[in-house]
């Protein structure tokens, strides 16, 4: 066996280490400074290549013989050429890989909607910040938020169209709104990726811009959610109002006798008596038949006093009780309209951007419809790879507990009543799977705070009984950024419970809702809250929210979510507000200047109830027990404490 063959490794492919050695030796013999530098860099490159070869399991060998032959024939330069020739297979492979890599990048960039990539590569004229560049996902999210706002305008236009139908037809407002079938549920049903791709394709990826895209979308906003309606009738009970009466003792004149005349003026003697009559007290409005005492009016003479004596009489109307009577409400046929807001109509996207899906798209020689779909696929593959990895990790996490896509797999005993459920995984179980995959280690780092960090209390099984009819989820101990997280988790649980059974009446109370829809929150949490207020009635439920901070209530996305929640709430109760806070709700609730002035002067317990177009001032009075439970006044709390200490002393 020849010497070169002895040094051969594996199947005779390129040997990086030996090639590097011969290159360094040849350069040294050349005796030039430039060659020495080349030898150093060649040795470094060869060493890196050798390490890569060992790691990848690549074997080489025949290059040594060819390099030796080159050295003999042509000296050091011949050895260099021989080394390059010996590595021709590997160099070719590297070149092909580099070309393929750049080809994939180019194809990917060309396939992505240009309106998304413009800000990433500075193609829209913006300056690219090399230290903190805009990512593709950030560009997408920015555009998605703007598109969502336009679609929300389309949804508001659909609601306005419903109200216009009710007004034009003279239909009953309450019945019509109760009968509304809402398949839209806000901005659901549209695909942001499709909108971005369709717009970019409409301009063949050239001269695309966000403002131009949004303007074209706004031109079709009125058609995004089609509205249909059917006129209907309903026999309605007409509420009636009746009065209650209270007894009153009245001094009445029973007789009047003339005793003479003074200066031509007749003089009388009056006889009086104290008698009990009734006068109207309160009014009650009801839709139910009621049995009440019957009262008849009677005119009585009451004395007029002057200087301590009776100088005349006047007639007043009081009431006398006599038997009972049954009051029954009347009925009337009321016309109303059943409107249906259809889901998002995707055909408006094609119309907004003036696209013929069957026409030929010049850039790829395919139809516009096919080009748009390819852009959508490329964008989603680029954006949602991490999301897909998370989905797979979740599936593996639940599989560890024997839970699959089969709904019955969550139960250990289906025969028991109610069926007994398996133990559910916690965040730590998901965290373990995320750490195992290099592609999801970023996600693992994000949730590590809730697994092993300062918020690891979230990494626990629920240890309280949630089967009671009245449940209070107290999150007051959560502070800072953890509060919205805790509120979101609690709200998600409550929402699942509400949707589980449409036959049961239920209500959800969200205190300090500004934490979820305010400036410090995020669009996802706010959309979640808004969805609850829009659709909870369809699940037999009611949503009630409270807030003390109106500036934050209207702080996210120019108050879009705060106004939408108010508009989706039938009844609003406004307590005392500062003048600047009152202005936040003046337009939304259509309050007059007089009402605004009254609101800013309300005392404790005074409020204004706004229901549809009616506004009624009220005074809310709490019982002693209720006041003790809810008061935060320092003096009142101190008095309560002293009273309880006295009671404790007396009982001892």
C-alpha positions in Angstrom: 0.0 0.0 0.0 1.4 3.4 -1.0 2.1 6.0 1.7 -0.7 8.3 0.5 -3.2 5.5 0.7 -2.2 4.8 4.3 -3.1 8.3 5.2 -6.5 8.1 3.5 -9.6 8.2 5.7 -13.0 6.8 4.9 -14.1 6.8 1.2 -11.4 9.1 -0.1 -13.3 12.4 0.0 -11.5 15.7 0.8 -9.2 15.8 3.9 -9.4 19.3 5.3 -6.7 19.0 7.9 -4.0 17.8 5.5 -5.0 20.3 2.8 -4.5 23.1 5.4 -1.1 21.8 6.4 0.2 21.6 2.8 -1.1 25.1 2.1 0.7 26.5 5.1 3.9 24.6 4.1 3.7 25.9 0.5 3.2 29.4 1.6 6.2 29.3 3.9 8.4 28.1 1.0 7.2 30.9 -1.2 9.0 33.2 1.3 6.6 36.2 0.9 4.9 38.1 3.6 1.5 38.0 1.8 1.8 34.3 1.5 2.6 34.0 5.2 -0.6 35.8 6.0 -2.5 33.6 3.6 -1.0 30.6 5.3 -2.2 31.8 8.7 -5.8 32.4 7.4 -5.7 29.1 5.5 -4.6 27.2 8.7 -7.5 28.9 10.6 -10.0 28.1 7.9 -8.7 24.5 7.7 -8.9 24.0 11.5 -12.5 25.3 11.5 -13.3 23.1 8.6 -11.7 20.1 10.3 -13.8 20.7 13.4 -16.9 21.0 11.3 -15.9 17.8 9.6 -15.5 15.8 12.8 -18.8 17.2 14.2 -20.8 16.4 11.0 -19.1 13.0 10.5 -17.6 13.9 7.1 -14.6 11.8 6.1 -11.8 12.6 3.6 -8.5 11.3 2.3 -7.4 11.4 -1.3 -6.5 15.1 -1.3 -3.1 14.3 0.4 -1.8 12.3 -2.5 -2.8 14.9 -5.1 -1.3 17.7 -3.0 2.0 15.8 -2.7 2.1 15.4 -6.5 1.4 19.1 -7.0 4.3 20.0 -4.7 6.7 17.8 -6.7 5.6 19.2 -10.0 5.2 22.8 -9.4 6.7 23.8 -6.1 4.7 25.6 -3.4 2.3 27.3 -5.8 1.6 24.0 -7.5 0.8 22.6 -4.0 -1.7 25.4 -3.5 -3.4 24.7 -6.8 -3.4 21.0 -6.1 -5.0 21.6 -2.7 -7.7 23.7 -4.3 -8.2 21.0 -7.0 -8.3 18.3 -4.3 -11.0 20.1 -2.4 -13.1 20.8 -5.6 -16.0 18.5 -4.5 -16.4 20.2 -1.1 -16.0 23.8 -2.6 -18.6 23.0 -5.1 -21.0 21.7 -2.4 -20.4 24.8 -0.3 -21.0 27.1 -3.3 -24.2 25.3 -4.1 -25.4 25.5 -0.5 -24.6 29.3 -0.4 -26.5 29.8 -3.7 -29.5 27.8 -2.4 -29.5 29.7 0.8 -29.6 33.1 -0.9 -32.1 31.7 -3.4 -34.4 30.7 -0.5 -34.0 34.1 1.1 -34.8 35.9 -2.2 -37.8 33.7 -3.0 -39.0 34.2 0.6 -38.7 38.0 0.4 -40.3 38.1 -3.0 -43.2 35.9 -1.8 -43.9 37.9 1.3 -46.3 40.9 1.0 -44.2 43.9 0.3 -46.3 46.1 2.6 -45.0 44.0 5.5 -41.3 43.9 4.4 -41.1 47.6 3.5 -40.4 48.8 7.1 -38.1 45.9 7.8 -35.8 46.7 4.9 -36.4 50.4 4.8 -38.1 50.2 1.4 -40.7 52.7 2.5 -38.2 55.4 2.9 -37.8 54.9 6.7 -34.4 54.7 8.3 -33.4 51.2 9.5 -32.1 51.2 13.0 -29.3 48.7 12.9 -29.0 48.5 16.7 -32.7 47.8 17.1 -34.2 46.9 13.7 -37.8 46.3 13.1 -38.6 42.6 12.9 -41.1 41.0 10.5 -43.4 40.1 13.3 -43.3 43.7 14.7 -44.2 45.1 11.3 -47.0 42.5 10.9 -48.4 43.3 14.4 -48.4 47.0 13.7 -50.3 46.5 10.4 -52.6 44.0 12.1 -53.6 46.6 14.8 -54.4 49.2 12.1 -56.4 46.8 10.1 -58.3 45.7 13.2 -59.2 49.3 13.9 -60.6 49.7 10.3 -62.6 46.4 10.6 -63.9 47.6 14.0 -65.2 50.7 12.1 -66.9 48.4 9.7 -68.5 46.6 12.7 -69.7 49.9 14.2 -71.1 50.8 10.8 -73.1 47.5 10.9 -74.5 48.3 14.3 -75.4 51.9 13.2 -77.2 50.3 10.2 -79.2 48.2 12.6 -80.2 51.2 14.6 -81.1 53.1 11.4 -83.4 50.2 10.3 -85.1 50.3 13.7 -85.5 54.1 13.5 -86.7 54.2 9.9 -89.3 51.5 10.5 -90.5 52.9 13.8 -89.8 49.6 15.4 -89.6 49.0 19.2 -85.9 49.6 20.1 -85.6 47.2 23.0 -87.4 44.3 21.4 -85.4 44.8 18.2 -82.0 44.9 20.0 -82.9 41.9 22.1 -83.7 40.0 18.9 -80.5 41.0 17.2 -78.6 38.0 15.8 -74.9 39.0 15.8 -72.6 36.6 13.9 -69.9 39.2 13.6 -68.7 39.4 17.3 -66.6 42.4 16.7 -63.8 42.0 14.3 -63.9 38.2 14.0 -63.8 36.4 10.7 -61.2 38.2 8.7 -57.6 37.1 7.9 -55.0 39.8 8.3 -52.5 37.8 6.2 -55.0 37.6 3.3 -55.6 41.4 3.4 -51.9 42.2 3.4 -51.2 39.7 0.5 -54.2 40.9 -1.5 -53.2 44.5 -1.2 -49.5 43.8 -2.1 -50.6 41.6 -5.1 -53.0 44.4 -6.3 -49.9 46.6 -6.9 -47.7 43.7 -7.9 -45.5 44.3 -4.8 -44.6 47.8 -6.0 -45.2 51.2 -4.3 -47.2 49.7 -1.4 -47.9 51.7 1.7 -49.9 51.3 4.9 -51.9 54.5 4.6 -52.9 53.7 1.0 -54.0 50.2 2.1 -56.0 51.5 5.1 -57.7 54.2 2.9 -58.9 51.5 0.4 -60.1 49.3 3.3 -62.1 52.2 4.8 -63.8 52.7 1.4 -65.6 49.4 1.9 -66.0 49.4 5.7 -69.8 49.8 5.4 -70.0 46.5 3.5 -67.7 44.4 5.7 -70.5 43.0 7.8 -73.7 42.6 5.8 -77.0 43.3 7.6 -80.3 41.6 6.8 -83.6 42.0 8.7 -87.1 40.6 9.0 -90.1 42.4 10.4 -91.9 40.7 13.3 -94.7 41.4 15.8 -95.1 40.6 19.5 -97.9 41.0 21.9 -96.5 43.0 24.8 -97.9 43.8 28.2 -98.2 47.6 28.7 -96.8 48.5 32.2 -99.2 50.6 34.2 -98.7 53.0 37.1 -100.8 53.1 40.2 -100.6 55.2 43.4 -100.3 54.0 47.0 -102.0 56.1 49.7 -101.0 57.1 53.1 -103.4 58.2 56.0 -103.5 61.8 57.0 -105.5 63.5 59.8 -107.3 66.6 58.7 -109.2 69.3 60.5 -112.4 69.8 58.6 -115.4 72.2 58.9 -118.5 70.2 59.7 -120.9 73.1 59.9 -121.2 76.8 59.3 -123.8 79.1 61.1 -124.2 82.8 60.5 -124.2 84.8 63.7 -124.7 88.3 62.4 -123.3 91.1 60.3 -120.5 93.6 61.1 -120.2 96.6 58.8 -122.1 94.7 56.2 -119.9 91.6 56.4 -121.6 88.3 57.5 -120.2 86.6 60.5 -120.1 82.8 61.0 -119.5 80.3 63.6 -117.7 77.2 62.4 -117.8 73.7 63.9 -114.7 71.6 63.2 -113.7 68.0 63.7 -110.6 65.8 63.2 -111.0 63.2 60.6 -108.8 60.7 58.9 -108.5 60.6 55.1 -105.9 59.4 52.6 -103.7 61.2 50.2 -101.5 59.8 47.3 -98.0 58.7 48.5 -95.8 56.9 46.0 -96.3 55.6 42.5 -95.5 52.0 41.5 -95.1 50.8 37.9 -95.8 47.1 37.2 -96.6 44.7 34.5 -98.4 42.2 36.8 -102.0 42.2 38.0 -102.3 43.5 41.5 -105.0 43.6 44.2 -105.1 47.0 45.9 -107.4 49.0 48.2 -109.9 51.1 46.4 -110.0 54.8 47.1 -112.6 57.4 46.0 -112.0 61.1 46.0 -114.0 63.3 48.4 -114.1 67.1 48.6 -113.8 68.4 52.2 -113.9 71.9 53.6 -110.9 72.9 55.6 -110.6 76.1 57.7 -108.7 79.2 56.8 -107.1 80.8 59.8 -106.3 84.5 60.4 -105.2 85.9 63.7 -105.8 82.6 65.4 -109.4 82.2 64.4 -111.3 80.8 61.5 -112.1 83.4 58.9 -113.2 81.2 56.1 -113.0 77.8 54.4 -111.5 76.3 51.3 -112.2 73.0 49.5 -109.5 70.3 49.2 -109.6 66.8 47.7 -108.7 63.8 49.8 -109.5 60.1 49.4 -111.6 57.6 51.4 -110.9 53.9 51.4 -113.7 51.5 50.4 -113.1 47.9 49.5 -110.5 46.5 47.1 -110.0 46.4 43.3 -107.8 44.4 40.9 -105.7 46.4 38.5 -104.8 44.5 35.3 -102.3 45.7 32.6 -103.4 46.0 29.0 -101.7 44.4 26.1 -100.7 45.8 22.7 -99.2 44.4 19.5 -95.7 45.8 19.0 -93.8 45.7 15.8 -90.1 45.0 16.0 -87.3 43.9 13.6 -85.0 40.9 13.8 -81.7 42.1 12.3 -78.8 39.8 11.5 -75.2 41.0 11.3 -73.5 38.5 9.1 -69.8 37.4 9.5 -67.1 39.4 7.8 -67.5 39.4 4.0 -64.1 38.6 2.6 -65.3 39.5 -0.9 -65.0 43.2 0.1 -61.2 42.7 0.2 -61.1 41.9 -3.5 -63.4 44.8 -4.3 -61.4 47.2 -2.1 -58.1 46.5 -3.9 -59.7 46.1 -7.4 -58.5 42.6 -8.0 -59.7 40.0 -10.5 -58.7 36.7 -8.9 -58.8 34.9 -12.2 -56.6 37.4 -14.0 -52.9 36.5 -14.7 -50.4 37.8 -12.2 -47.4 38.8 -14.4 -44.7 38.4 -11.8 -45.2 34.6 -11.4 -47.4 33.8 -14.5 -50.2 32.5 -12.3 -53.6 33.9 -11.4 -54.0 36.7 -8.8 -55.9 34.3 -6.6 -53.0 31.8 -6.6 -50.4 34.5 -6.1 -52.3 35.9 -3.1 -52.6 32.4 -1.5 -48.9 31.8 -2.0 -48.1 35.1 -0.3 -50.4 34.2 2.6 -48.8 30.8 3.0 -45.3 32.3 2.9 -46.2 34.9 5.5 -47.8 32.5 7.9 -45.0 30.0 7.6 -42.5 32.8 8.4 -44.5 34.2 11.3 -46.1 31.2 13.0 -43.3 28.7 13.1 -42.8 29.4 16.8 -46.6 29.3 17.4 -46.8 25.9 15.8 -43.9 24.7 18.0 -45.8 25.9 21.0 -48.9 24.1 19.9 -47.0 20.9 19.5 -45.5 21.3 23.0 -49.0 21.8 24.4 -50.2 18.6 22.8 -47.2 16.6 24.2 -47.8 18.2 27.6 -51.4 17.0 27.8 -50.4 13.6 26.3 -48.2 13.1 29.4 -51.4 13.1 31.4 -53.2 10.8 29.1 -55.3 13.6 27.5 -55.7 13.5 23.7 -57.9 15.2 21.2 -60.7 12.8 22.3 -62.9 14.8 24.7 -63.6 11.7 26.8 -59.9 11.3 27.5 -60.1 14.1 30.2 -62.1 11.8 32.5 -61.0 9.0 34.7 -64.5 7.9 35.5 -67.3 8.7 33.1 -69.9 6.7 35.1 -69.7 9.0 38.2 -72.0 12.0 38.5 -70.5 14.4 37.7 -67.7 12.6 35.7 -64.4 12.6 37.5 -61.7 14.5 35.6 -58.0 13.6 35.4 -55.3 15.8 36.9 -54.5 18.7 34.6 -51.0 19.8 33.7 -49.6 23.1 35.0 -47.2 25.6 33.5 -44.2 23.7 34.8 -45.1 20.7 32.7 -45.3 22.8 29.6 -42.1 24.6 30.5 -40.2 21.3 30.5 -41.2 20.6 26.9 -40.4 24.1 25.8 -36.9 23.8 27.2 -36.2 20.5 25.3 -36.7 22.2 21.9 -34.1 24.8 20.9 -36.8 26.5 18.8 -39.0 27.2 21.8 -36.4 28.1 24.4 -37.3 31.7 24.0 -40.8 30.9 25.0 -39.5 28.9 27.9 -37.5 31.9 29.1 -40.6 34.1 29.0 -42.8 31.8 31.1 -39.9 30.8 33.5 -41.0 33.7 35.8 -44.3 31.9 36.3 -42.6 28.5 36.8 -39.5 29.1 38.9 -39.3 32.8 39.4 -41.1 35.4 41.6 -44.5 34.5 40.2 -44.3 30.8 40.6 -47.5 30.8 42.5 -49.2 30.5 39.1 -47.4 27.1 38.7 -49.8 25.3 41.1 -53.0 23.2 40.9 -56.2 25.1 42.0 -56.8 24.2 45.7 -60.2 25.9 46.2 -63.7 24.7 45.6 -65.1 26.5 42.5 -68.4 24.7 42.5 -70.3 27.4 44.6 -72.9 29.6 42.9 -71.3 32.7 44.2 -67.5 33.0 43.7 -65.3 35.9 44.4 -61.9 35.9 42.8 -59.8 38.3 44.9 -56.8 39.6 43.0 -56.0 42.5 45.3 -52.7 41.0 46.4 -51.3 41.0 42.8 -49.3 44.0 41.9 -47.8 45.6 38.8 -47.6 43.5 35.7 -48.9 40.4 37.5 -52.3 42.0 38.0 -53.4 42.0 34.3 -52.1 38.4 34.1 -54.1 37.3 37.1 -57.2 39.1 35.9 -56.9 37.6 32.5 -56.6 34.0 33.9 -59.5 34.5 36.3 -61.7 36.0 33.5 -60.8 33.2 31.2 -62.0 30.7 33.8 -65.2 32.5 34.5 -65.9 32.9 30.8 -65.5 29.1 30.3 -68.0 28.5 33.1 -70.5 30.9 31.6 -70.4 29.3 28.2 -70.7 25.7 29.6 -74.5 25.9 30.1 -76.8 28.2 28.2 -79.8 27.1 30.3 -78.6 28.6 33.6 -78.8 32.3 34.4 -75.5 33.8 35.5 -73.6 37.1 35.8 -70.0 38.1 35.8 -68.9 41.1 37.8 -65.5 42.7 36.6 -64.3 45.2 39.2 -61.6 47.7 38.1 -62.0 46.7 34.5 -59.6 49.4 33.4 -56.8 47.0 34.3 -57.8 44.9 31.3 -58.8 47.5 28.8 -56.8 50.5 29.9 -53.6 52.0 28.7 -51.4 49.6 30.7 -53.1 46.5 29.2 -52.9 45.1 25.7 -55.2 44.6 22.7 -55.7 40.9 23.3 -57.0 41.3 26.8 -59.2 44.2 25.8 -60.7 42.2 22.8 -61.4 39.4 25.3 -63.4 41.7 27.6 -65.2 43.3 24.7 -66.3 39.9 23.3 -67.8 39.0 26.7 -70.0 42.2 26.7 -71.0 41.6 23.1 -72.1 37.9 23.3 -72.7 37.0 26.9 -76.5 37.6 26.5 -76.5 34.7 24.1 -75.3 32.4 26.9 -78.0 33.5 29.3 -75.7 35.8 31.2 -75.1 39.4 32.1 -71.8 41.3 32.4 -71.3 44.0 34.9 -68.2 46.1 35.2 -67.0 48.9 37.4 -64.2 51.4 37.2 -63.0 54.5 39.1 -60.4 55.6 36.5 -62.1 56.8 33.3 -58.8 58.2 31.9 -57.4 54.6 31.8 -60.8 53.2 30.9 -60.6 55.1 27.6 -56.8 54.9 27.5 -56.1 52.0 25.1 -56.3 52.8 21.3 -58.0 56.1 21.8 -60.7 54.7 24.0 -62.0 52.2 21.4 -62.6 49.4 23.9 -64.1 51.6 26.7 -66.6 53.2 24.3 -67.5 49.8 22.8 -68.2 48.3 26.2 -70.4 51.2 27.2 -72.3 51.0 23.9 -72.9 47.3 24.5 -74.2 47.9 28.0 -77.9 48.5 28.3 -77.8 50.1 31.7 -75.1 52.5 32.9 -74.9 53.9 36.5 -72.8 57.1 36.8 -71.7 58.2 40.2 -69.9 61.4 41.2 -67.3 62.4 38.6 -64.7 65.2 38.3 -65.4 67.7 35.5 -62.7 66.4 33.2 -63.8 62.7 33.8 -67.4 63.7 33.0 -66.4 64.9 29.6 -65.1 61.4 28.8 -68.6 60.0 28.9 -70.6 63.1 27.8 -70.6 62.2 24.1 -70.8 58.5 24.6 -73.8 58.7 26.9 -75.2 61.7 25.2 -75.5 63.7 28.4 -76.7 67.3 28.5 -74.8 70.0 30.2 -77.3 70.1 33.0 -76.7 66.3 33.6 -73.0 66.8 33.5 -73.2 69.6 36.1 -75.4 67.4 38.3 -73.0 64.5 38.1 -70.0 66.6 39.2 -72.0 67.7 42.2 -73.3 64.3 43.3 -73.0 63.5 47.0 -72.3 60.0 48.3 -75.0 57.6 47.2 -76.4 59.8 44.4 -76.2 58.5 40.9 -77.6 58.8 37.4 -79.0 55.7 35.7 -78.9 55.7 31.9 -80.9 53.0 30.1 -81.3 53.3 26.4 -82.5 56.9 25.9 -83.8 57.3 29.5 -81.9 58.9 32.3 -83.1 58.9 35.9 -81.4 60.4 39.0 -81.5 58.1 42.0 -80.2 57.9 45.6 -78.7 54.6 46.6 -79.1 53.9 50.4 -77.2 51.0 51.9 -78.4 49.1 54.9 -76.4 49.2 58.1 -74.9 45.8 57.4 -74.1 46.6 53.8 -72.4 49.9 54.9 -70.2 48.2 57.4 -69.1 45.7 54.8 -68.3 48.2 52.0 -67.2 51.4 53.8 -63.6 52.6 53.4 -64.2 55.8 55.4 -61.6 56.0 58.2 -63.9 57.5 60.8 -66.7 54.9 60.1 -64.2 52.0 60.2 -62.9 53.3 63.6 -66.5 53.6 64.9 -67.3 50.0 63.8 -64.2 48.7 65.5 -65.0 50.5 68.8 -68.6 49.1 68.6 -67.4 45.6 68.1 -64.9 46.0 71.0 -67.7 47.1 73.3 -69.9 44.2 72.2 -67.0 41.8 72.9 -66.5 43.4 76.4 -70.2 43.1 77.3 -70.4 39.5 76.1 -67.4 38.6 78.3 
